[in-house]
Amino acid sequence: MVIGVTMVNVTPGKEKQVYNAIKELKNVRDVYHVFGEFDFVVIIEAQSLSDLNKTVDSIRKIEGVTKTQTVVGAEI
């Protein structure tokens, strides 16, 4: 199991649309709207690093997403 935390920036006014699209993605466990440098924090739980990368790629393809940054951890 691989856990990823992806921070997401979006175009102003697209927050609700992006939030709803992210919530629908496979492997997305939680989405939090936050204040500060990023607009959302997304918790991703995947079976492999490859699956996690596919989910992050899907987030990047959502209309309105302008930037992502991901940190990855693994259960021990």
C-alpha positions in Angstrom: 0.0 0.0 0.0 1.3 3.4 -1.0 -0.1 6.7 0.5 0.3 10.0 -1.4 -0.5 13.5 -0.3 -1.1 15.8 -3.3 -1.4 19.5 -2.9 -3.4 21.1 -5.8 -3.8 24.7 -7.1 -6.7 25.6 -9.2 -7.9 28.5 -11.4 -10.0 30.9 -9.3 -13.7 30.1 -9.6 -13.1 26.4 -10.6 -12.8 25.1 -7.0 -16.1 23.3 -6.8 -15.8 21.8 -10.2 -12.3 20.5 -9.5 -13.3 19.3 -6.0 -16.1 17.2 -7.4 -13.9 15.8 -10.2 -11.2 14.8 -7.8 -13.7 13.1 -5.4 -14.7 10.8 -8.2 -11.2 9.5 -9.0 -10.2 5.9 -8.1 -7.8 5.7 -5.1 -8.8 9.1 -3.7 -9.5 8.7 0.0 -10.1 12.3 1.0 -10.1 15.8 -0.4 -9.6 18.9 1.9 -10.1 22.5 0.8 -7.3 24.4 2.5 -6.1 28.0 2.8 -2.6 29.1 2.0 -0.3 28.2 -0.9 -2.5 25.4 -2.2 -6.3 25.1 -2.7 -6.7 21.4 -1.9 -4.9 18.6 -0.2 -5.8 15.2 -1.6 -5.1 11.9 0.2 -4.4 9.1 -2.2 -4.3 5.4 -1.2 -3.1 3.1 -4.0 -1.8 -0.5 -4.3 1.5 0.6 -6.0 3.5 3.7 -6.9 2.4 3.2 -10.5 -1.3 3.4 -9.5 -0.6 6.5 -7.4 1.2 8.2 -10.3 -1.8 7.4 -12.5 -4.2 9.0 -10.0 -1.9 12.1 -9.8 -1.8 12.3 -13.6 -5.6 12.1 -13.7 -5.8 15.1 -11.2 -3.4 17.1 -13.4 -5.7 16.5 -16.4 -8.8 18.0 -14.7 -9.8 21.4 -16.2 -8.8 24.1 -13.8 -5.9 22.4 -12.1 -2.8 24.6 -12.5 -0.2 22.9 -10.3 0.3 19.8 -8.1 2.9 18.7 -5.7 3.0 15.2 -4.2 4.7 13.6 -1.3 4.7 9.8 -1.1 4.9 7.5 1.9 4.6 3.7 2.3 3.3 1.7 5.2 5.9 -0.2 7.2 
